[in-house]
Amino acid sequence: MSANGLPDLPEWPPVSLWRMTGPCWNGWRVPSNALPAPVLLADLDPMARVGMLGILAAAGAEVVSAPKGADLAETVQRVRPYAVVLDLDGEHTTERIAEVRAARPETKVVLWARREDVMEVLDPGTTAPRLVVGSSPDELCAELVATPTAKPEDD
């Protein structure tokens, strides 16, 4: 009983309210396939990377940035992204696309122009890119944040 005659509050809520058995994430049961698949940024110049990271994060995307010089195929296999963003004007872009496709064919590849006025999108299962002219942050988000409802299960 407190000094004013009211019952004291417990220091902690009853264990049955907060302790859960079995696998959980952040205190809530979340199936592994319910988490959104991330967007992987690779081979972008630093300014484009920072700008894109801000735009996509503000739109609710989980964004992962591939370390400079990292093995892209290994990174794609480990991160299992929904989409990979590459520099459209890069000198090794064709080889990088092949690396992504070989590592994870179900991953969307977005080629972002340094001029920011165009992007090419290679949807899974396609060989010809879809051209998006006059690319804006909204169009970029529409391509990258519209993730599937569930992350693909581990192979």
Residue pairs with C-beta under 8 A, 6 or more apart in sequence:
1 7
1 8
2 8
12 18
18 27
20 27
20 29
22 29
23 29
24 30
32 151
32 153
32 154
33 150
33 151
33 152
33 153
34 150
34 151
35 151
36 61
36 62
36 82
36 147
36 151
37 62
37 80
37 81
37 82
37 147
37 148
37 151
37 152
38 61
38 62
38 63
38 64
38 79
38 80
38 81
38 82
39 56
39 61
39 62
39 63
39 64
39 81
39 82
39 83
39 84
39 85
39 144
39 145
40 64
40 65
40 66
40 75
40 76
40 79
40 81
40 83
40 84
40 85
41 49
41 52
41 53
41 63
41 64
41 65
41 66
41 84
41 85
42 65
42 66
42 70
42 72
42 75
42 84
42 85
42 86
42 96
43 66
43 72
43 86
43 87
43 90
43 92
43 93
43 96
44 52
44 85
44 86
44 87
44 112
45 87
45 114
48 87
48 112
48 114
48 116
49 65
52 63
52 85
52 112
52 140
53 63
53 65
55 137
55 140
55 141
56 63
56 140
56 141
56 144
56 145
57 63
59 141
59 145
60 145
61 141
61 144
61 145
61 147
64 79
64 81
66 72
66 75
67 75
72 84
72 96
72 99
72 100
72 103
73 99
73 100
73 102
73 103
74 103
76 84
76 99
76 100
76 103
76 104
76 107
77 103
77 104
80 104
80 151
80 152
81 104
81 107
82 107
82 108
82 144
82 147
82 148
83 107
83 108
83 109
83 110
83 143
83 144
84 100
84 107
84 108
84 109
84 110
85 110
85 111
85 112
85 144
86 93
86 96
86 97
86 100
86 109
86 110
86 111
86 112
87 93
87 111
87 112
87 114
88 111
88 112
88 113
88 114
88 118
88 119
88 120
89 113
89 114
90 96
93 111
97 109
97 111
97 122
100 107
100 109
101 107
101 109
105 124
105 125
106 124
106 152
107 124
108 121
108 122
108 123
108 124
108 143
109 121
109 122
110 119
110 120
110 121
110 122
110 140
110 143
110 144
111 119
111 120
111 121
111 122
111 129
112 119
112 135
112 140
113 119
113 135
116 135
117 133
117 134
117 135
118 131
118 132
118 133
118 134
118 135
119 132
119 135
119 139
119 140
119 143
120 129
120 130
120 131
120 132
121 129
121 130
121 132
121 143
122 129
122 130
123 130
132 139
132 143
